[in-house]
Amino acid sequence: MSALSNVPVAPPRPCPFCGVMAGVPHESQEGCIAALHTEILRMRGILEHLRPAGISRLTEDPDNDPPVAVRLLLD
């Protein structure tokens, strides 16, 4: 078993047909489509948790701020 740990493992490469990272090219168009759907779901999951840089410094939650009275003077 110790000899197997010395065998180099090839890094995953993109499928030449769809571009999704895979160890080997997908065997059919359906395989590429399934891989693309999986990649879309993975990216949507990542994007759900992202926030623009600095957004917490620039905006506040409007529900936490008390209303402010404003007086307008017209000339």
Buried (B, 14 or more C-beta within 10 A) or exposed (E): EEEEEEEEEEEEEEBEBBEBEBEEEBEEEEBBEBBBEEBEEEEEEEEEEEEEEEEEEEEEEEEEEEEEEEEEEEE
